[in-house]
Amino acid sequence: MSAVRRLVHALSRLLPREIADAAAGDLEEQWRRDARQSRARAAARLAAEIPALLWCALRSRDVVSTFGRDLRYGVRLACRQPKAALLSLLTLALGLGAATALFALTNAWLLRPLPFPDADRLVAVWETVPSQDVFENTPAPAVLFEWRARARDFDALGAMTTAVATMTGAGDPERLAVLRVDEEMARVVGLRAAAGRLMSVSNGAPAEAMLSDAFWHRRFGGSPAVIGSSLTLDGQPVVVAGVLPADLSLLGLGADVWRPLRFTAAERESRSRYLWVIGRLRHGIAVARASDEVNAVSMSREPGLGARAVPLQEQTVGSLGHDLPVLLGATGVLLLIACANVAGLALARASVRRREFAVRAALGASRGRIAMQMIAEAMPVAFVGGIAGLVMSGWLVRAFVAWLPQREALAPVPLADPRVFAFGLAASVLSALCFGSVPAAAGASRRNAGAAGDDTRVQSASPAPLRMLAAVEIALSVALVIAAALVSRSFIRLSRVDLGFTPNGVVTFELPRRPGSESHAFFTEMLRRLETSPGIAGAGLTQALPLKSFGFGSNFPAEGVPPANRLTLWRIVSPQYFDTLKIPMVEGRAFDGRDASGAPRVAIVSESYAKATWPGQRAIGRRIGWATLERPMTVVGVVRDIRLTASAPIVPHVYMPFTQVDEFQPSQLAVRTGASVAEAVEAVRRAVWAIDPSQPIAGIQTMDALAWRTLARRRFQLALWISFAAVAAVLSLVGIYGVVSFAVRRSVKELGIRLALGARSAPLAARLVAQALAIAAAGTTAGMLIAYWTAETVRGFLVGIEPREPIVYAAVAAGVLLATAAAAAIPAHRVTRIDPLEAIATDSHG
Amino acid sequence: MPDLAEFELRVLLGVLRRADAAYAVAVRDEIEARTGRSVSIGSLYITLQRLERKGLLRSRLGEPTSERGGRAKRFYAVTRTGVALLRAECRMTQAMWAGLGLVAEER
């Protein structure tokens, strides 16, 4: 017999007695008749019967109307005890809000495809240097064209790069972020215009540009008049073809203006790694296979290098792809704690209603009926809590997105999404079942049978289910608190990482020179003026400051050493750069006036470069080259290694005097302040504008602020975990408080008798606290086990520490036990105020 | 006299049309054949029971047959009240339709 047939027959047995048999016969007859033609059709028709049968069964048993009555009773009950109902409601709203918010984010970023045609076939393609743990290096054009020529698994490989441009002729000169995309990139991502038309990307087309939606609104107020007009970028006229869609973002590379990227024959050979590549896989090709192919192409081209393809969705959400599911799980735990809390409240009320249940049971109500009533009574609170949770999730999502670093990369989060609503609704119904079923099970238990006349029995503790709930709450919150403590510890460690330089007291500036304008003499004169400026203790130039820019990497072979393909970051700097950032010299000298444009070419290397290239030997006096050894440079100094950010690994560096590098210009200035930041900024402005009044000065930030910003993601995670843990801890402490105060209320009579017989109140209070501690100890042990088993899930949030650090577990356990003792002591203290005479006369159920 | 819902009316008429052997499957076939709408057995029983409670139908159990897995049929018949109600319903409906000429007489 098929599953459908069996199910339908089982259902027909639930129908009212007088028709059950006939209906089963009818269904069987129908089945046999249909099956003669087609079994599948017969099964489908039978399956279509299920809802009506269910409805018929429920109606006939008065389940529906009874449930409705219980629902109304639940509403009345909540109105009669508004404080308890409000507390339950808020607790639930908190749990449901957090869970729904995280689901909305997961839904928007992980479940919905990116807004590109055939988004599931798009991949980001990176060059890798496996020996150095570099897996996301931007490839050079030479590599890109090799991939295009030899990788068969791709339909197309699009390239883009970032640039800056100065816009003049329309008010103040402004420095714009530019994204250049090539023809294939436009095809791969299906580039289109939201207003106006697409710029022509192909070779030989006129100079055109497209504006990002944000820039269009910020600078031109969203005026359509600007479309078709001409802008002056870097002194060249460029026609605005159109405006890009607002939600368009490629790998999070934000830009004001998009321009075409074209390669000259020489540029195609370039080995400078400045491209971001997005590829479209051919139909039916797995990402892993394409990744292997492109890796093989890269390896055969240059040993030591590789390549890999990453699904664009995964690349775009980045670490959030791992973080969100874990955070969603954490909010699930939070919701469970909230449910346990509300269940505790309901349980406390239910045990006051023991007599009501006993009377009803005596009058013939079945246990199922009483359990059903408890669940139905839970529904109104859960439903209103669910609505409040949905509203709250809207705020939480907005806060989350506003706080999130690099939010440009991610799709907007729709709140009025049917899936989010469905989730919120399902979560509230499930939590009603969850917190309704605990008192339901307790209310329906046989032990109530004798409770009708029971108001004299002395109870010295809270009922077992209540203690159990409190223990569960503590276990779950201990697991969350341990996770939060680990994340905090990791964050503290990270914020204390030695960067290798001293960001404190340094202000950074961006001084982009217009292309074609003279630059060496300008910067030399500016540095000379800054040296004598009061309020400035040092000034250094480079093209990419740590904490601010990654810069570009290259290969620096050394004479007489077999070539090792090692990614090395390079920086062109001015003589005082090391002094300004306080990067200590290990050996040799810093750059100075000797290293002028025509002088012998020199370089300074970082310690890790020197150690890897000349292990155990002196680096000073040796010669290295930039990509090739054609124009060697002599190493004159070795400096300490630096980290670009606290969580970045150490990468070897080569420094060159900016005066000896013609292809690149410095554009970033670091100034160590003498007195105040304002004074230093003023001094820089004076020095710059005295030489060139048209020079824009941008990006004024302290390095402390930059360091703070690089920790944004970590700080954000920290804040999330701490808030989860705090809410969980508060809820579970409220749970413990409830258990103890319930025990005090229930045992007033017993305690009164004991006090009357000469017992002292302090030991009685201590016993109550000890009971709470026993619960907490059990919960904490279970919580530590949960944390231990699930430790791997939080690893992604940690840097430099293990997720099973015993010290963290121990500290959290101690903290929870202490807090429990405190939470229990408050109600337990009430024992000391019991008046024995009054207590003995009390109705302990009151 | 109570008003009848659309589906109740169809079920009553279906029972009347299969007066010889009006059990659920037959009534269902009758309604489906004449209205072209599909009807589930479960929802038919909900209505049959309601009509029986209202006193418009009565039912009796038949003999078990093997083609139904050895289960008996429950046969329904329209009560006198039911017939009276159907008559009244028909008159009211015809009065409302009279002279509109929206649907040409088919028979």
Interface residues (C-beta under 8 A of the other chain):
Chain A: L15 P16 E18 I19 D21 A22 A23 A24 G25 D26 L27 E28 E29 Q30 R32 A48 E49 I50 P51 A52 L53 L54 W55 C56 R59 S60
Chain B: Y23 A24 V25 S38 S40 I41 G42 S43 Y45 I46 L48 Q49 L61 P64 T65 E67 R68 G69 R71 A72 K73 R74
